[in-house]
């Protein structure tokens, strides 16, 4: 998407009542956002959109889309669209992926090996300690920790990751509306170490309906989701539900049976989630041998499966884009993503900017 159409998309997205699904419908109906923005009023009013939305669009057409882009730049906010190579590959393949993501920090971090650590806002001391420890150890293993920067478990997960590695916060508000407000310092630390991401345009406040939308992005970015604490009906369990729908792994930390915040993960375990008491339980799901992540042993190469061997052969002489690997390997997108995740986690390959991969 060129600069002008991206500016037009941001302008369209700023119209109240136009969510992500509407943006996809607009793209399908008009072919491009520029066609929609420049269409005559008769065509617009005859479309599937409400008249008040078209009224707002016609008002916005009186000023240049570049004006809004300057406001984003003044807030140090960048954006990436679904059709650009920097868009996170894992997120591209979920149901209803965001047409546009706004971010601060390094968006390329979202293309690395990611796991989510989520849980209750009203977390216990036990839950906070577990979340921080798990996130720190996973980050030390080279995994990017993804969470929602909420109070409680989310904040502790980010803090644990920041001690040794990288983390991503997915917001339920615009990136110029920091929520919760007491996490402003954490917000800046995450930007310096990784990225903060949102699908919501400037000045969007953290309305309750925003958080389930945010949760699908948290799980969508990741290979799996770790639920530390949460009540029977909580945002953490919504994230776990999205993870299952998206084909991601769900891990759960068991807790005391008399604790309300342990009801969520305990029930997930009953339903088949993977019970974990340490990061080794997570690593065992992805590795065939007991080893320290980030180190490469010669005997590991002898244990490669056929898909891993195929990918390494393709990467023998040059770096390749994800799409080239799909085309040349014949593997399904989900299968290839899993293979790349595992090989990168093992320290055998490395991801490069723009969704390229190279053998180390």
N, C-alpha and C positions, 0 to 999 in steps of 0.2 A: 504494500500500500504506500503510495507516494505521500509526500508531506502535506499537500493540499487536501487529499481525501482523508488523511488522518485528522487534520484540523476540522474538517467537516464532520467527521464521525464524532469527535469530542463535542462539537457544538450540538449535534443531534442528541447525543447522550445526556446533555445537560437539561433537556426538556423534561419536566416532571411527568411521571407516568410512563416513561419509555424505559422498560427494563431490558435485560439481556435477550429474552425470548422475542421481544418485539424487534430488537435490532436484527436478529437472525431472519425474522419474517420480512423486514424491510429489504435486507440484502437479497433474499430469494425473489421478492416481488419486483424489485426495481433493478436488479443486476449489480448495482453499486450504491454506496451511500451518496456519492456525488450526483448520480441520476435522481435519487430521491430528493436531495436538497434543492436541485435545480428544476424539478418538475413543475408544470403549471398547476395553478390552484385547483382547477377542475379535476385533474387527475388525482391530486392529493386528497381532496374531499371525497372522492369516490373510492378511496382505498379502505382497508380494514381498520384504519386508525380512527380514534375518536376525534370529532371536530375541534375540541379544545386543544388537542395536541397539534393539529394542523395550524390552528390560530397561533400558537406559540412558535411553531416553526417559521411561519411567514414573518413574524416579528423579528426573529433572530436573523433572517436573511437580509435584513436591512443593514446589518453591520458585518464586518469581515470576520471570518472564523479565526484569523490570526490573533485577534484581540484576546480570545479565550486562551489560546496557546501561550501568549505572553504571561497570562496569569498563572498557568501551570509552571512555566519556567521560573517565575518569581518565587514559587514554592519548592523549587528543585525537584519537581515531579516529572518523570518521564513516562512514556507509555509504549506498549508493544501490542500489536494486533495479532489475531489468530493466524494470519497468513505469513507472518514474518519468522525468519529462522531462529530468532532469539526467544520466541514464545516457547515455554516449557513443554517438551515433547509429551511427558506423561499426562499433562493437563489437556493437551490437544485432543486426546482420544476418549475423554469422558463424555457422558451425555450432557448436553447443554453447556459446552465450554464457554467461558467468557469471550465475547467478541474482542474485547479490549481489556488489558490489564494496566493499571497505573502502578508505578513503583518508585521507590527511592532506594538507592544502594546499587548492588550488583545483581541484575536479573539473571546473569549466567549461573549464579549459585543454584537457582531453581532447576537447572538442568543436570545437577549432580545427583549422587545417591542420597535420597531424602527419606526420612521416617518422621511421622508425626507423633508427638507426645501431648496428650490432651487429658483434661479432667475437670474436676469441680472447682468453681470459684470459691466456695466455702470449704476449702481443703483443710484436712487435719494436719497436725505436725508430721505425722507418719507419711501422709501423702505428699506433702511438700518435700520432705527429705528424699523420698523414693524418686520423685520426679526429677529433682535436681541431680541426684546420683546417676540415674539411668541416662539422662540427657548428656551429662558430662562424659560418661564412659563411651556412649555411642558417638559423640562428637570427636572424642579422642581416637576412635577407630576410623575416622574419616567420613562419618555420616553427617549430613546437614539435618539439623533438627527443625521441624516445622510445627508451629503452634499458632494460637490465636491472640496472644498477648493479653488475655483476660486476667483478672485477678486469680490468685490461687495457683493451681497446677500449671497452667499455661506460662505464667510469669516465671515460675521456678524452672520450668523446662528451658526457657530462653536463657535464664541466668546460668544454669548448669552448662549449656552449650557454649556460652560466651567465655567461660573460663579457659577453654582449650580449642575451640573450633568455631564453626559457623552456624548461623540460625536464620530462619525466615519467619516473619510474623505476617499472618494474613488478617487483614482488618475487616471489621463489619461497619466501617465508616469510611469517609474520604480520608486521604492521607494528610489533609490539613486540619483534620478534626481528631486529635489524639484521644483515644478512649481505652481504658480509664485514664483520667487526667494525671493521676499520680505516677503513671508509667512513662512520663515524658523523657526522663533520663534513660530508661530502658529502651525506648523508641529510638533514641539517637545512637545508643550503643549497638543496637541491632543493625541499623543502617550502615554503621562503620564496619561491621563484621560480615554482613550478609545482605538482606533486603527486607523491606516492608512492602507488602503487595495489597492492592485492593481492586475490586471491579467497580467501585462506586465513584462517581464523578465528584468534582470539588464541592465542598460545603455539605456533603451528605452526612447527616447525623446518625448515630448508632441506634436506629429503630429496631425493635424486636424481630421484624420480618427479615432483616438483613443477615442475621447470624446463621440461620440454616443455609443460606446462599454461600456465606463465607465458609461454612464447614465442608461443603462439597469441594471447594478449592483446596482446603487443607488436605483432605484425603486424596484428592485427585493429583496433587503434586508428588505423592509419596508411594513407596512400595508397600508400606504397611502403616498401621495406626496402633499406637500403644495407649490404652486407656488405664489411667492410674486410679482415679476416683471419680465417682459420679452417682447421682441418685438414679432411681429407676427410670425417670423421665428427665433427661438432661441433654444439654448440648453435646456433651462428649459421646453420648449414645447415638445421637443423630449423626455425628461424624462417623461412628462405627458402622451405622447402617449404610451411609454413603460408601464407605470403604468396601463393604460386602457387595453392593450393587456394582461397584467399579472393578471388582475382581482383585481388590487389595487384601493383604493379610490383616487380621485383627488379633492383637495381643492384649491381654488383660492382667493386671496386677491384683492378686487376691487380697482381701482385707477382712477385718473382724466382722463376724456375722451380725453383731448388734450395732454396727455403724451404718447409718443411712447412706453415707457417701461411698460405702463399699458395695451397696446393693447393685449398682450398675455393672461394675466389672465382674462381680460374683455371678450375676445372671448371664453375662456374656460367656463366661467360662462354662456354665451349664449348657449353653446353646452351641458350644463348639469352638469358642475363641481359644487361642493358645495361651495357656497359663504360663506366666513368667515370674521368676524371682530374681533374675539378673540378666545382663545383656547376653550371656552365653546361651540362654534359651532362645533369644532372637537370632543370634548368629548361626545356631544349629539348623535353623530353618532354611538358611541360604548356603550352607557349606557342608561338604561331605567329609571333611576331616576336622579335627580339633587343632586349631592354630590361632595365632595372634593376628588380628586383622592388620592389613597394611604391610605384611612381610610376605615375600615370595619364596617358596621352597621348590626345589627341582622336582620333588616327588608329587607336588600339587599338579604339575603339568601332565603327569602320567594318569591323573584321575579325571581329566577333562571328558565331558560327555560329547556326543557327536555335534550338537549345536554349538558348543563352545569352541570345539576344534575348527568348525566351519568359519566362525566369526574371526578367529585368530588367523586363519589362512588368508581371509580377505584383507586383514589389516597387516599382513606380513611386510608389505613394501611401502605402504603409504597410508595417510590418514583418509578416512572416508566419512561422508555425511550419513546421518541416520537413514535418510531416504535411499541413498546408494546401497547401504547395507540391507535394507528391506528388499530392494530390487535384485541384488546379486545373491542374496542368501535364500530367498524364497520363504523365509520364516514369517509367521504372523507377527503383527506389531507387538502384541503382548508378550509373545515368546522372546522376540529379540530384545525388548526392554528388560526382561528378566535376566537374560544372558549378559547384557551389557552392565546391568546393575551388579551382578555377581562378579564379573571379571574386573570391573573397576574397584569394587570393594576389596578384591583380592590383591590389588596392586599390579595386575597384569596388563591392563589397558588404562588409558587416561582420557577423560572427556576434554575437548577443546572448545573455544568459543564458537557459537553458531551451530551447535549439535554435531560437531565432528568428533571422531574417536581415533585414537592412535595406540598402537601397541608399544609398551614400554620395554 
